[in-house]
Amino acid sequence: MDGGEINVVVKQLNKRKSGEAFHLFLKEPGQNGEGLSEFASPKATKPRKEISLEDIKKKIESAESRRLAKQQEIIEAAKDKEEKLLQARIRRNKANDKFQSQAEENLKIKLSKSQVLRDEQILQKKEKLKEMDERAQQVRKEKEKKKVEEQQNGQEK
């Protein structure tokens, strides 16, 4: 900047729908192009952490335990759902049995009432028939008496 040149590196990115996109990196004087400025790439400036075999095994074990825990939760949820369905089925069967027993009891009561009414009606009809038969016999007797009286009156004349 004090009379020297400013080195500029232009890196073209993938084209976008709205146009082209660029990253602009300024080199500091004295680097001679060997390195980019501190804004170049955050990944390049961070040192990589070495991963040991033990860390990998721990991660695998923790992933396996999470997988097993998730699988256990799914199994427990399925058991709970099955238990709820079983309880609902039991309640439904109890309600059906209760309804069926009540319906049978009501039907028996209705049948007994209808049988009693039928018997009463039959008795009433029998009594009515007896009364009618008695009345018919009285009428026949009266007719016979009248015939006998007419015959006696006819013989007397």
Number of C-alpha atoms within 10 A of each C-alpha: 7 5 5 7 9 12 14 13 13 11 11 11 10 10 10 8 7 6 7 10 13 11 10 13 17 15 20 17 13 7 11 10 13 8 10 16 14 13 12 15 11 9 8 10 10 8 8 8 6 7 8 9 9 9 11 11 11 12 12 12 12 12 12 12 12 12 12 12 12 12 12 12 12 12 12 12 12 12 12 12 12 12 12 12 12 12 12 12 12 12 12 12 12 12 12 12 12 12 12 12 12 12 12 12 12 12 12 12 12 12 12 12 12 12 12 12 12 12 12 12 12 12 12 12 12 12 12 12 12 12 12 12 12 12 12 12 12 12 12 12 12 12 12 12 12 12 12 12 12 12 12 11 10 9 8 7 6
